[in-house]
Amino acid sequence: MGRSEPVRREAEHGRGVVPRYVVLAAVMCLAIAPALPLVISTLAAPPASGVWTRSFADALFSSLVLAACVSVLSLALGLPLGVLAALYAFHGRGPLILFQTLPLLLPSFLPSIGWSNLAATDGLKWLPMPDGFSGCVFVLGLQAASLVFFATWAACRNLTASQIEAARLHGGERSVLEMSAAACLPVAMVVAWLAGILSLSDPGAPLIFGYRSVAVEIRTSFSALFDYELAGRQCLLLAGIVVLLTVPVLAVGLRRLAAAMLARQARPAALFPHPVLGWAAMLGLTVVLLLSVGTATLGLCLPALANPMIRRAAEKVGATAGTTAVFTIGAGTIAAGLALVLGLATAGQMRLRWLVVALLLLLLALPPALAAISVVRASTQAPPQLDWLSRSRFTVALVLGLRFLPVATIAVMRAVGSLSPSWSDAARVHGVTPLRFLVRVVLPLLAPTLLVAVLLVAALSAADITTTHLLEPPGAQSLPVAIFTVMANSPEGLVASLCLLYLLCVVILLAATSQLARLWSRSAA
């Protein structure tokens, strides 16, 4: 009788583990599914000549240099600002931290257009404006700095109040800054490295500034040469290099990164009202925001005022609003739903959470054209009865949602980690079914996080030009792709007006998301 109870518990545990791993395997297979047709067909085909050309090799080397510089710049800006913002109180702290998200939500071609317009302005030609390689490093580095900033901020907020107080007693604010920066440095370095790898696949800034990158080469293959076979092989080659660069970094730094992103400190340090460091944090965040968004916005306003075409731009926005909403909100909904499944399936299993985050980050680092070209090739071979799956708006939303699944998963896992295990224990004691507990307790508590995940993925999906441009069905054009496709042949006033309206939509979306999440959290409390 004494042995039957442990055996029974082990059997019950086994019955619970099998569905957990089945669910995780199913979701991860779905996440990697869009890229599989291209990978399988390319590996099965005989080796093709003309892929590794001198032109592609030069572009790849230039992109690797660009990625390294982006990583260095993002680390130099994001680490100190993240530490200062996490430790010290200053005026406007909440809005300044919130709007550091803005550079991440904009396609890189938008600030690049603004800076190019400023460089072409007669009265400002004497100023040193970013251009070519320096322009790409400047724009992409400022965008990546926001990513490093939030990673550092989260890691620093996870330091306990006793740790900060002990450091302050040991050597004052200098000791606090040194020890906090040292604790956050590994996380910031991993994120800066990943941000540099992500810049390899971004064609926006290199196209505007005239810099030769591997993303531009791939885009030329499928957009100008219409050679999807060559573009697919180039994507697969770039993906292999990305995997070689990403796996060692994740193997070394995943544990620290997961601890910073997924954990929530029960007793974080109180914000310290330091008169000098608080002002330094406020000034630094303001300058970065002005350089990344504010000055570029000024560059968009100049041609829009000189040749106003707001009405025509508004008509274009209205014509593409429905398609844009379907693509982006659909992607956000898909990503948030799958993230909820992953978050609940890995609840209380730290090693599983690390494994899922590692795989998803690796998929996020892959070039977006890989999955998009793969889906295009598969759709050309699929029967017409499957057009609803392979050539529809749902296809675009699904691929975008799977691409940005890591963003939603980290947000949901962080929220799930804050739920008390005693609640589920109490529910089991009182005979509450898991489904009822999920609907009545878990989902209301996770609702603000799910809402933020939906809207955040929606904004990121809108900025992913490559995937949308390749997959959007005929007659269904989104606003970012419309801007990207007309900016070479349309008046500067129209392009600038479209960019300004797009920027306004993102700002409104960001502010509304923050306000809704705050109100929902207050009502739940």
C-alpha positions, 0 to 999 in steps of 0.5 A: 500500500505504501508503494502504490501512492508513489506509483500512482503519482508517477503514472499521473505525472507521465500522463501529463508529460506526454501531452506537454511534449506532443504540444510543444513538438507540434507548435515547433514543427509548425513554426519551422514548416514554412521554410522546410519546402525550400530546404528540402528541395534545395538539399535534394537538388544537385549543386547549382553553379552561380550561387557563390559568386564574387558579387555575392561574396563581397556583399556577404563580407560587407554585411558581416562588417555591417552587422559587427558595427551594428552590434558594437554601436547598439551595445555602447548605447543600450547597456548604459542607458538600460542600467540608468533607466532601471536604477534611477528615477527621473521626469518622464521616465515612463513615456521615455522608456515606452517610446524607446520601442518606436525605432523597433516598430518602424521599417529601417527604410523610413528613418533612412528616407528622412535622413536622406531628405535632410542630406539633400536639403540645401541649407543643411548640406554642410552638416555631416549626414549619415550615408552609405556604410555609416548611414546603415550603421547609424540607422540599424545601430539605433534600432538595435540599441533599443533592443539592447536597452530593453534587455539590459533594463529587464536584466537590471530590474531583476537584481534584488533590492538587497544586492543594490543596497549592498553595492551602494553601501560598499562604494556609493553610486559608482559601485552600483553602476559598475556591479549592475553593468557587470551583471547585465553585460552578458545579457546585453552582449548576447542581445547585441550579437543577435541584433547584429545578425538580424541586420543581415536580413534587412534590405531597407537601410542599405537600399536607401543609402546605396550600400551593398549588402547580402539582403539587397543581393537576395532582393535583386535576385527575386525582384529584379531578376525574377530568379527565385531558384537563385534567391532561394539558394542564396537565402539558404546559404545566408541561413547556414551562416546565421546558424553558425553565428547564432548557435554558439552564442545561444549555447553560451548565453542562453541561461543568462538571457532566459533568466533576464527575460523570463524571470520577475523579481519579487522585490526589485530595487526602488528607483533612486532619485539621484540628481545627476544620474537621473538627468543623465538617463533622461538626457540620454534616452531623449537624445537617442529618441531624437536621433532615431525618430525625431530628426528623421521625422523632420526630414520627412516633414520638409518635402511633405510641406514643400509639396503637400500630398496629404490627401492623396496619401490619406487615400492610399492609406485608406485603400490599404488599411483593410489589408494591412489590418488583416496581415498584422492583426492576424499575425498578432493573433496567431502569434499570441495564441501559439505563445499562450500554448507554449507558455502554459505547456512549459510552465514550471519547466525551466529547461523546457522554457530555455529550449523553446526560447533557444529554438525560437530565437534561432528561427527569428535570426533566419532571413525572412526571405527564406520562409517567404520564398519557400512558401512561394515555391510550394504554392506554385506546385500546390493545386488550386483547391489549396489557394486559400492556404498558400496564396491568401491573406491568411498565408501572409498572416500565418507566416508573419505570426510564426516569424514573430512567435518568439516575441509573443512567447517571451512576453507570455512566458514572463507573465505565466511565470508570475502566476502562483503555483498555489492557485492551481493546487487550490483548484485541484483540491476543490475539484476545479477542472483545468479548462474551467481554471484556465478560462476563469482564472488564467486567461483574465490574468494574462489578458493584458499581456496577450493584448500587448503581444498581439499589438506588438507583433502586429507592429513588427509584422507591418515593418517586415517588408520582405515577407509581405512583399513576397507573399501578398496576393494580387490586389491585396497590398499593405501600407508599408509595401506600398510605400516601399514600392512607390518610393523610387518613382513617386514624388518626394512629397507623396512618399514623405506624406505616406511615411508620416502617416505610417509613423503616426499610426505606429505612435497611436498604436503604441500609446493605445496599447500602453493605455489599454494594458494599464487600464486592464491591469488596474481593473483586474487588480 
